[in-house]
Amino acid sequence: MLKWTVLILGILANASASVLIKLAVTPPRQVFLPSDPLATLANWPLLAGLALYGLAFLLYAVALQHLPLNVAHPILTSGAVAAVAVASALIFKESFSATTLLGFLAVIVGVALISVKVA
């Protein structure tokens, strides 16, 4: 049970990091201003996003201690893609169409087929 909790926390950290990086580059913010290079240090969403990417990496490494790579990686990546799509629709009002939902269902079925143990 703990291995799945760690993997889910890794998914959430990864997706949250992506959302924060998007927020960090959304005007009026910019990642790097040639006229003021230290302004990057004041861009809190960027710094938080970087920290969460680091946390996601560590959580993924812990999950890999207890899960096969061919199970953990598809679940992590597809879970992060799905979470980012939902968050981007809710936070940034980006499109979320029926084909997007259908694609998620196809990915879930694919990951389930990859992850299932054949006896």
Summary of the structure (lengths in Angstrom):
residues: 119
radius of gyration: 16.8
end to end distance: 21.8
largest distance: 62.2
contacts: 321
relative contact order: 0.15
helix: 78%
strand: 0%
